[in-house]
């Protein structure tokens, strides 16, 4: 779990630190990339995408590591027996 936290922090902190290092330089944010799209807007969009992707990855990883139900399913595979409440429904004619 701690490794996933460190990776999440490292990925997102590196993007923020790069922004802090690059953006005090005048003119970098206003540099045109394509048409009216500037480097500052592109950087902000890419940083948001990185945050969403890393949050999704972290959520998937932490669920697999911490959720006991998820762990039991991954270790034993899908359940092969039918739950009791489904047998009752069969007896009632459902």
Residue frames as qw, qx, qy, qz and C-alpha x, y, z in Angstrom:
[[0.000, 0.885, 0.465, 0.000, 0.00, 0.00, 0.00],
 [0.300, -0.804, 0.086, 0.506, 2.79, 2.41, 0.85],
 [0.431, -0.098, 0.584, 0.681, 4.46, 1.79, -2.50],
 [0.189, 0.649, 0.632, 0.378, 1.28, 2.85, -4.31],
 [0.183, -0.933, -0.230, 0.207, 1.11, 6.00, -2.19],
 [0.424, -0.565, 0.325, 0.629, 4.73, 6.83, -2.97],
 [0.376, 0.200, 0.655, 0.624, 4.22, 6.32, -6.71],
 [0.057, 0.830, 0.533, 0.153, 1.07, 8.48, -6.69],
 [0.287, -0.888, -0.029, 0.359, 2.92, 11.25, -4.86],
 [0.482, -0.350, 0.466, 0.654, 6.04, 11.00, -7.03],
 [0.346, 0.426, 0.649, 0.527, 4.15, 11.16, -10.33],
 [0.010, -0.892, -0.415, -0.180, 1.98, 14.11, -9.38],
 [0.407, -0.819, 0.051, 0.402, 4.66, 16.00, -7.45],
 [0.532, -0.136, 0.466, 0.694, 7.09, 15.73, -10.36],
 [0.235, 0.633, 0.541, 0.501, 4.55, 17.37, -12.68],
 [0.230, -0.946, -0.227, 0.019, 3.97, 20.19, -10.19],
 [0.547, -0.608, 0.224, 0.530, 7.70, 20.68, -9.62],
 [0.481, 0.194, 0.517, 0.681, 8.30, 20.84, -13.38],
 [0.054, 0.835, 0.433, 0.335, 5.61, 23.52, -13.62],
 [0.409, -0.878, -0.045, 0.243, 7.20, 25.48, -10.78],
 [0.581, -0.348, 0.378, 0.631, 10.59, 25.27, -12.50],
 [0.390, 0.323, 0.575, 0.643, 9.35, 26.19, -15.99],
 [0.045, 0.807, 0.541, 0.231, 6.69, 28.80, -15.44],
 [0.288, -0.799, -0.079, 0.522, 8.64, 31.64, -13.80],
 [0.356, -0.114, 0.498, 0.782, 10.36, 32.04, -17.16],
 [0.373, 0.579, 0.172, -0.705, 8.42, 34.74, -18.97],
 [0.444, 0.465, -0.479, -0.598, 6.95, 33.79, -22.28],
 [0.007, -0.101, 0.993, 0.060, 6.78, 30.04, -21.70],
 [0.320, 0.402, 0.751, -0.414, 3.10, 30.08, -20.83],
 [0.429, 0.680, 0.090, -0.588, 2.21, 32.31, -23.78],
 [0.057, -0.353, 0.784, 0.507, 4.07, 30.24, -26.39],
 [0.749, 0.274, -0.040, -0.601, 1.65, 29.15, -29.09],
 [0.498, -0.154, 0.849, 0.082, 1.42, 25.42, -29.70],
 [0.170, 0.298, 0.800, 0.493, -1.33, 25.31, -32.31],
 [0.108, -0.693, -0.488, -0.519, -3.63, 28.17, -33.27],
 [0.314, -0.735, 0.105, -0.593, -4.92, 29.77, -30.07],
 [0.906, -0.375, -0.187, 0.057, -3.70, 26.88, -27.92],
 [0.049, 0.830, -0.473, 0.292, -0.87, 28.02, -25.68],
 [0.511, 0.228, -0.778, 0.285, 1.69, 25.94, -23.81],
 [0.189, -0.181, 0.602, -0.754, 0.19, 26.96, -20.46],
 [0.759, 0.038, 0.069, -0.646, -3.27, 25.67, -21.40],
 [0.797, 0.246, -0.540, -0.112, -1.81, 22.47, -22.84],
 [0.273, 0.284, -0.772, 0.499, 0.32, 21.92, -19.71],
 [0.428, -0.123, 0.471, -0.762, -2.69, 22.45, -17.43],
 [0.846, 0.124, -0.155, -0.495, -4.80, 20.03, -19.46],
 [0.700, 0.275, -0.652, 0.100, -2.08, 17.37, -19.45],
 [0.045, 0.265, -0.724, 0.635, -1.54, 17.80, -15.72],
 [0.656, -0.054, 0.269, -0.703, -5.28, 17.32, -15.08],
 [0.865, 0.205, -0.375, -0.263, -5.23, 14.16, -17.21],
 [0.450, 0.327, -0.747, 0.364, -2.23, 12.90, -15.26],
 [0.273, -0.211, 0.594, -0.726, -4.00, 13.53, -11.95],
 [0.809, 0.050, 0.058, -0.582, -7.17, 11.73, -13.07],
 [0.807, 0.284, -0.514, -0.064, -5.22, 8.77, -14.49],
 [0.304, 0.308, -0.757, 0.490, -3.02, 8.42, -11.42],
 [0.473, -0.162, 0.461, -0.733, -6.01, 8.72, -9.07],
 [0.884, 0.118, -0.162, -0.422, -7.79, 5.97, -11.04],
 [0.669, 0.315, -0.648, 0.180, -4.67, 3.76, -10.90],
 [0.000, -0.306, 0.688, -0.658, -4.23, 4.42, -7.18],
 [0.680, -0.094, 0.249, -0.683, -7.89, 3.59, -6.48],
 [0.895, 0.178, -0.344, -0.220, -7.66, 0.30, -8.41],
 [0.515, 0.344, -0.687, 0.381, -4.41, -0.63, -6.68],
 [0.178, -0.274, 0.609, -0.723, -5.58, 0.27, -3.18],
 [0.809, -0.050, 0.040, -0.584, -8.85, -1.63, -3.66],
 [0.847, 0.209, -0.489, -0.021, -6.95, -4.76, -4.66],
 [0.370, 0.321, -0.678, 0.548, -4.59, -4.45, -1.72],
 [0.167, -0.165, 0.551, -0.801, -7.03, -3.45, 1.04],
 [0.719, -0.043, -0.037, -0.692, -10.42, -4.95, 0.14],
 [0.422, -0.236, 0.864, -0.142, -10.75, -8.45, 1.67],
 [0.756, 0.419, 0.420, -0.275, -13.52, -9.47, -0.76],
 [0.539, 0.770, -0.297, -0.165, -11.37, -8.47, -3.72],
 [0.063, -0.586, 0.806, -0.049, -8.43, -10.40, -2.29],
 [0.605, -0.014, 0.766, -0.215, -10.49, -13.54, -1.75],
 [0.750, 0.584, 0.198, -0.239, -11.84, -13.40, -5.30],
 [0.401, 0.776, -0.478, -0.094, -8.41, -12.94, -6.80],
 [0.216, -0.472, 0.846, -0.121, -6.94, -15.81, -4.78],
 [0.488, 0.089, 0.850, -0.175, -9.69, -18.38, -5.27],
 [0.015, -0.143, -0.719, -0.680, -11.37, -17.24, -8.48],
 [0.479, -0.234, -0.155, -0.832, -15.10, -16.69, -8.92],
 [0.518, -0.133, 0.687, -0.492, -17.47, -18.45, -6.53],
 [0.249, 0.076, -0.879, -0.399, -18.59, -21.85, -7.77],
 [0.060, -0.394, -0.887, 0.236, -21.52, -22.37, -5.40],
 [0.160, -0.588, -0.418, -0.674, -24.89, -20.73, -5.62],
 [0.107, -0.219, 0.498, -0.832, -25.89, -18.56, -2.64],
 [0.066, 0.280, 0.911, -0.296, -28.67, -19.93, -0.41],
 [0.330, 0.499, 0.298, -0.744, -31.13, -17.18, -1.28],
 [0.393, 0.350, -0.555, -0.644, -31.05, -18.26, -4.94],
 [0.156, -0.064, -0.985, -0.039, -32.00, -21.83, -4.01],
 [0.184, 0.424, 0.660, -0.592, -35.04, -20.49, -2.14],
 [0.384, 0.476, -0.141, -0.778, -36.13, -18.59, -5.25],
 [0.297, 0.176, -0.850, -0.398, -35.94, -21.83, -7.27],
 [0.032, -0.244, -0.937, 0.249, -38.20, -23.58, -4.77],
 [0.250, 0.519, 0.412, -0.706, -40.74, -20.77, -5.01],
 [0.582, 0.554, 0.577, 0.148, -40.98, -21.15, -8.78],
 [0.081, 0.894, -0.108, -0.428, -39.08, -18.06, -9.78]]
